[in-house]
Every structure is written in C-alpha cells, then in structure tokens.
Amino acid sequence: MRKSKSEKQRGLNIVIIGCGKVGVSLVEKLSQENHNITVIDTDPEKVRAVTDAYDVIGVVGNGASFEVQSEAGIDDTDILISVTQSDELNLLCCILAKRASNCETIARVRTPDYSDEAGYLKEKLGLAMVVNPERASAAEIFRILRVPTALGVSSFGRGRADMIRVQVPPESILTGNALSRLEDVLAGDVLICAVERGDELYIPDGSFVILAGDIIDFICPSRDSVMLLKRFGFETSQVHDALIVGGGRTCLYLSKMLLNAGIRPRIIERDIKRCEVLSSLLPSAIVINGDGTDEEVLKEARIDQVQAVVSMTGIDEENIMLTLYAQSVSKAKLITKIDRSMFPEAVAKLKLGSLIRPKFLTTDAILAFVRSRSASKGSNIEHLVRLFDNRGEAVEFLAQADSPVIDIPLKDLQTRDHLLIACINRGGKAIIPSGSECIREGDLVIIVTTHTGLRELEDILK
C-alpha cells in the first residue's frame, strides 16, 4: 500500500522502519524539516495513521524484505532508520539496505548484550549510528542524581560542559537582579542562556531580570557545576541512595552506573522472573519483588527515607502517580519517566521533578545526524537537545575551516536575534566566550536559540 506525497518537499530521502512511538516522533520532526519520508511497518493501521497525519509515503510489509525496501525506494534513499521493537530485525534491515544501496543506516539497539558492542557493530556492519534510548535515559538520570538540585542536566563538549536546568527560589542571589548586575556573582565560566517564565521562553540579554520561579538553563564547565549552584544559593548535597520502581532495561543500565559510583539502589519489580535476572546481574543491589503502586510495598522499601525516587515503570500514569505519592511522603529527589506525549500542558503543571523522555533523547540524536547530512556543505552537528517542549534548541557544532564565522570576534558577527553562542570547547577546555573571543577551526561551539532547524554553524548569521 502506498500513499502519494506532494512534490513540493525537498531534502533527504529517508526511510523509517517501525511506526512505534520513536518512529512517529521521527516522522513528526523530520517532516517539519522538509525531508522526503517513507515509513514501513507490518501493521496496516499504524501505517495508515502515520500517512493520514503527515505528508509521507507508507509501505506495509516487512522492512527486512528486499522487495519491501525496493517498493520504499531504497535505491534513492539517503538514510534508512530502523526503530522496530526487535534489535535483530533493526540490524538485519540495515544490513540489507547497505547491500541494496549506498545509503547510511541507523539502528535502534536496546538489548544490553548488543549495546555493549555498539562500536563493533557500527564498524563491522557499516552502521552510521547505533541508538539506545534506555541507556541514554539512564545516563541522563545518573547526571541528574549527581546534581540533585537540577531539574535536568545535558552534557556538551564531549563531557567538558554541562547545561543545567534549575528553578530559581525566592532566596537565590539571582532573584530580582538583571544579568548585567550579576557579573561579580557570575564571574567565571558560566552563562545563563535560556529562561522559561510561565508560557514564555526567553534567550536573555544583560538587561533581563531573573524572577523567583523562573526556570533557567545555565551552561558551565562540568567541573564547576556544584560550585556554581552553591554560589547561586542552591543545596548541593549528593544522593547516597535511590529507590527505583520498575526493573526494565533502563533500570539495569542506571543501577550499574549507580553501583560504580558507590550508590546502592533499591529496585521494586513486580515480575518475579525479572527480579531473579536483576539479582543475578546486580548482586550488590537490593531487589524487592512487589507492586510498585502498592503503598505497603513502598513503605517496606522506605520511600519516606530515601534521597531519590525514580519512577520508571512501563506505564506513564503509574509513574506520575508514584511521583506524586513520593512527593507527599518524602523530600526525595524525584525523577519521572514519560514515554508518551499525553496532555503536555497538564503534565507540565504537575510537580513531577525531573522528566525523562526516552523517545525525545533518541529522536534528538538522530535529528542531529540527519541535519549534518542535509547541510549544503556537510556540517558536523555533534549534539542536539530540544529545550522547553521544543520551543528552543541547544545545538553543538564542530567548526570547520571554511565556515564564514571562523576567526572573527564574536562582537563583530551579525548573529540572529534570540540566539546565544553559549560555550566553546577548545582542546578539551570549556570556554564561556566574551565578545572578543573568536571561533577557531576545530572548536566545538554550543548554540542556544529559539530558532529550530539549524543545520550548519553559519546558520547563526542573519
């Protein structure tokens, strides 16, 4: 089954195999950026739902079939992305596509055994990228638990810089001050680069006044994050224990990270067989067999005493209720995993602590790769993070020798409005640039903006 597509779209020819949550999220974002998209799935209803909602072509069939890939136009495909529920099927689809055409291939690989061999798989199978939403989610949760005051922590500059999201309390030294008046407080490598106030998102300049309740994103060298939070007036005590509700793959990845950091997790999982697997793989963790929505089970796990509660069952509604209950009985750091984009305005008004959205982490990684390949000169986007419900982006570029922004003082660049050059990583050192600083070849440059769709570094210019 095929559905026609308008001829007006431009961009790369992209085939997406799998119309699940990640597949649909990719269709939504990539179709907004004018790429020519074909989706493949064995379920006719899923294909129909996607083609009815977006201007894309739909093919019903097995994505690992040469005939099906041919019908999807594999000969003219630039990128094939396989995000079905099966790792093996995703790898097979990519192998077939590489044999059938010269396209680049991306596979979602979630099983820990395969994920640990991601580098080997990329090299031997010729994959452009291997994505693992569970491992990416675990890494983000771990970063947040290292800085429990934060609502979110994103890593840039190959781990040298952190973008940290916090809500400003009334007693903070930031409250009521314009950024230009905070130069002494903000002395050093730190930049407040985005502010959410109510429904509005701001890229602030020196005249912007911070108010209590604002949610701010600031960027700094990773080594300075705790010191700066103290300077801003935030508590910075470290988490020493954590209760994890839901024993899936993300739990396994996260627990290994916590144990390596000397933090012993307690895990609640209702499936006895999964508990046995977790106990075998994580002998130092405490694994409790029980229903994480049962109040008595939660009390047995000492939910009122732990320093962090991570709600990551497979059901969003359960995770939300668990977090709200934890909030009522403890002062723990709260982290909530949300898989679906349901009622975003209502969810945003709930006090759910730090939200983790595995679908977005995967989509952002793939979107960065696609933008690099679709740029006219072939840019190098290293990393991309969507900010504040897609209203802004932080994009990290590798500066190339032929870029028109090279070796010009930043104060002399005619950059677009609502855009900040937030950080430069040069030779492993994170620099918060002044107006006299220049971008040099080989720099990693982090841009924060409300403009979406930046594909190459020169797109920052007016």
C-alpha positions, 0 to 999 in steps of 0.5 A: 500500500502506498500513499502519494506525497506532494512534490513540493518537499525537498531534502533527504530521502529517508526511510523509517522502519517501525511506526512505534512511538520513536518512529512517529516522533521521527516522522513528526520532526523530520517532516517539519524539516522538509525531508522526503519520508517513507515509513514501513511497518507490518501493521496496516493501521499504524501505517495508515495513521502515520500517512493520514497525519503527515505528508509521507509515503507508507509501505506495509510489509516487512522492512527486512524484505528486499522487495519491501525496501525496493517498493520504499525506494531504497535505491534513492534513499539517503538514510534508512532508520530502523526503530522496530521493537526487535534489535535483530530485525533493526540490524538485519534491515540495515544490513540489507539496505547497505547491500541494496544501496549506498545509503547510511543506516541507523539502528535502534539497539536496546538489548544490553548484550548488543549495546555493549558492542555498539562500536563493533557493530557500527564498524563491522556492519557499516552502521552510521549510528547505533541508538539506545534510548534506555541507556541514554535515559539512564545516563541522563538520570545518573547526571541528574542524581549527581546534581540533585538540585537540577531539574535536568542536566545535558552534557556538551563538549564531549563531557567538558560542559554541562547545561543545567536546568534549575528553578530559581527560589525566592532566596537565590542571589539571582532573584530580582537582579538583571544579568548585567548586575550579576557579573561579580556573582557570575564571574567565571565560566558560566552563562545563563542562556535560556529562561522559561517564565510561565508560557514564555521562553526567553534567550536573555540579554544583560538587561533581563531580570531573573524572577523567583520561579523562573526556570533557567538553563545555565551552561558551565564547565562540568567541573564547576557545576556544584560550585556554581549552584552553591554560589547561586544559593542552591543545596548541593548535597549528593544522593547516597541512595535511590529507590527505583520502581520498575526493573526494565532495561533502563533500570539495569543500565542506571543501577550499574552506573549507580553501583560504580559510583558507590550508590546502592539502589533499591529496585521494586519489580513486580515480575518475579522472573525479572527480579531473579535476572536483576539479582543475578546481574546486580548482586550488590543491589537490593531487589524487592519483588512487589507492586510498585503502586502498592503503598505497603510495598513502598513503605517496606522499601522506605520511600519516606527515607530515601534521597531519590525516587525514580519512577520508571515503570512501563506505564506513564500514569503509574509513574506520575502517580508514584511521583506524586505519592513520593512527593507527599511522603518524602523530600526525595529527589524525584525523577519521572519517566514519560514515554508518551506525549499525553496532555503536555500542558497538564503534565507540565503543571504537575510537580513531577521533578525531573522528566525523562523522555526516552523517545525525545533523547533518541529522536534528538540524536538522530535529528542531529545526524540527519541535519549534518547530512542535509547541510549544503556543505556537510556540517558536523552537528555533534549534539542536539537537545530540544529545550522547553517542549521544543520551543528552543534548541541547544545545538553543538557544532564542530567548526570547520575551516571554511565556515564564514564565522571562523576567526572573527570576534564574536562582537563583530558577527551579525548573529540572529536575534534570540540566539546565544553562542553559549560555550566553546570547547577548545582542546578539551577546555570549556570556554564561556566566550566574551565578545572578543573571543573568536571561533577557531577551526576545530572548536566545538561551539554550543548554540542556544536559540529559539530558532529550530532547524539549524543545520550548519554553524553559519546558520547563526548569521542573519 
